[in-house]
Amino acid sequence: MFKRIHIWAIPLSLSLLSGCQSSSSKKEAATSASDTNAAVTQESYKQYVTALAADDMEGRKPFTNGEKKTLAYLEKEARALGLEPGNEGSFLQEVPMVEITSSPAPTMTVKGKQAMELKGPDDYVIWARRTEENVSIKDSELVFAGFGIVAPEYNWDDYAGLNVKDKVVVVLVSDPGFYSADTTFFKGRTMTYYGRWTYKLEEAARQGAKGCLIVHATEPAGYGFQVVQNNWKTSKFYLDTRGKETNKCAMEGWITTPVAEKLFTAAGKNFQTELQRAAKPGFKGNSLGLTVSTSLNAKVRYDKSFNFIAKITGSKRPDEAIVYSGHWDHLGIGKKDAQNDSIYNGAADNASGTAGLLAVAKAFQSQSQKPDRTVVFLSVTAEEQGLLGSAQYAEKPVFPKEKTVANLNMDMLNPFGETKDIVLIGMGQSELEDILSEEAKKVGRYLARDPNPEAGLYYRSDHFNFAKMGVPALFTGMGTDHVQLGKAEGKKLLENFTANIYHKPNDEVNAAFKMDGAVADLQLLFQVGRRLATSEKWPNWKTGSEFKAVRDAYMKR
């Protein structure tokens, strides 16, 4: 999971949750001091994160020996903590998937008045989505479809009047609001779900396109093209949809902005002019008058990965659940770096969150008062492949959405040292942030606003699948107001991680990997969950959240 730099610190106003206050408030006041101060310890977190990010775990990729080792470790530690199996007597939940390993042609030929040859992965990165072994794109027409969005609520349809069947569409990353000064247009620079690259690929397939190429740009994408290049000649996972009718493009991928500029020039157009045109109401897509040819070979394997689910059963309302989540998977073994290291350990992403689940569970087990509600610890698979494990859980939840109080998600905890701030991703979404703000204030900390809402981080980790179900979901990011080094140095640490460590073999536990920042954040998340677990309150979405109507439709409280 990719996190952007969080440097704008704006304290949030506090508000009380709606609902019955009297009995739950008295209960919280009666909680013993030892329970209130029950801590997520640095010792336990260090133990767990070090083990999960060890070379022996082989990068924790689904369908590998690293998955088997990871799941065995999680079960061993869960049993040692006295946690119960969370899925009808089992710690595991099956996630049927298909693995498609793509071998794209080294070149892509574009023909117009003149022919040009693009080179992968410098100019493009593509992969196969369909399970056919050989994919041939032969003189397929290139069509510009703007941002590739069909959004009736915004009166927006980039595909209106456009025939893209069996053609290759070129679309822009993000959504039109990113390029507008009007904060009421879409959501301004705050990305909507329509801006996510995954949505664009799905919509292109629904429109009948044979292929979809997204134009990469670092700022709206939220990461550099080198992150995209990690997908070159690697395997990708999808949920196994055999027996279900689904639309899929034969070819998916990205091209760089310089390549897009060349394509539009060859089409007699100016790329920047067309981008601005696409960001305005009334845009109409059009053919570029170019064709593209390339090919892919695909190796297909069906198998099952697994989510890991443990729980502490509630003593009074066991049918109501608070779900802590974090993904256990990473990228496995891949391309060697300059130090000849090929194991993508994923210490921050996301051994940290999975270790956090165990550390928080240990804190709950240390309390003399057991929770009234059930507390679930869900470690999901295949987040790196498109939130697949949490999607499977959302489709087949252990606790139905009507009985799920909240989701607290942990993905990429702070490895830089303790900070005064903790970043809230998706400010204004749910009442959970009010509880978090109160707990932060108690220990002299504060919530900071996500400085890059245009990156759409609220749609990019496993909590999103809970949100789509209507379950209030809390997601936090790394602060940069470093307790010892200050804001400027804190910012540099995160910038260095983004540029030089994220999704590389050196994301590992070493002397530079600090424990205290993550533990401080975990303690806040523990306190939020503890309050919900010993309460009768049902937090809701705030007015203006796109998920509120979903929750309101099935909750009759």
Sequence and secondary structure as in RCSB ss.txt:
>XXXX:A:sequence
MFKRIHIWAIPLSLSLLSGCQSSSSKKEAATSASDTNAAVTQESYKQYVTALAADDMEGRKPFTNGEKKTLAYLE
KEARALGLEPGNEGSFLQEVPMVEITSSPAPTMTVKGKQAMELKGPDDYVIWARRTEENVSIKDSELVFAGFGIV
APEYNWDDYAGLNVKDKVVVVLVSDPGFYSADTTFFKGRTMTYYGRWTYKLEEAARQGAKGCLIVHATEPAGYGF
QVVQNNWKTSKFYLDTRGKETNKCAMEGWITTPVAEKLFTAAGKNFQTELQRAAKPGFKGNSLGLTVSTSLNAKV
RYDKSFNFIAKITGSKRPDEAIVYSGHWDHLGIGKKDAQNDSIYNGAADNASGTAGLLAVAKAFQSQSQKPDRTV
VFLSVTAEEQGLLGSAQYAEKPVFPKEKTVANLNMDMLNPFGETKDIVLIGMGQSELEDILSEEAKKVGRYLARD
PNPEAGLYYRSDHFNFAKMGVPALFTGMGTDHVQLGKAEGKKLLENFTANIYHKPNDEVNAAFKMDGAVADLQLL
FQVGRRLATSEKWPNWKTGSEFKAVRDAYMKR
>XXXX:A:secstr
                 SS  HHHHHHHHHS HHHHT    HHHHHHHHHHHTSGGGTT  TTSHHHHHHHHHHH
HHHHHHT EESBTTBSEEEEEEEEEEEEE SEEEEESSSEEEEETTTTEEEEE SS SEEEEEEEEEEE TT  E
EGGGTEETTTT   TTSEEEEESS GGGG S TTSTTTTS  GGGSHHHHHHHHHHTT SEEEEE  HHHHTS H
HHHHTTTT EEEEE  TTS     SEEEEE HHHHHHHHHHTT  HHHHHHHHTSTT   EEEEEEEEEEEEEEE
EEEEEEEEEEEE  SSEEEEEEEEEEE    EE    TTS  EE  IIIIIHHHHHHHHHHHHHHT SS  SEEE
EEEEES STTTSHHHHHHHHS SS GGGEEEEEE  S   S  BSEEEESSTTSBTHHHHHHHHHHHTT EEEE 
S GGG GGGSSTHHHHHHTT  EEEEE    BTTTHHHHHHHHHHHHHHHTTTSTT S STT  SHHHHHHHHHH
HHHHHHHHT      B TT TTHHHHHHH   
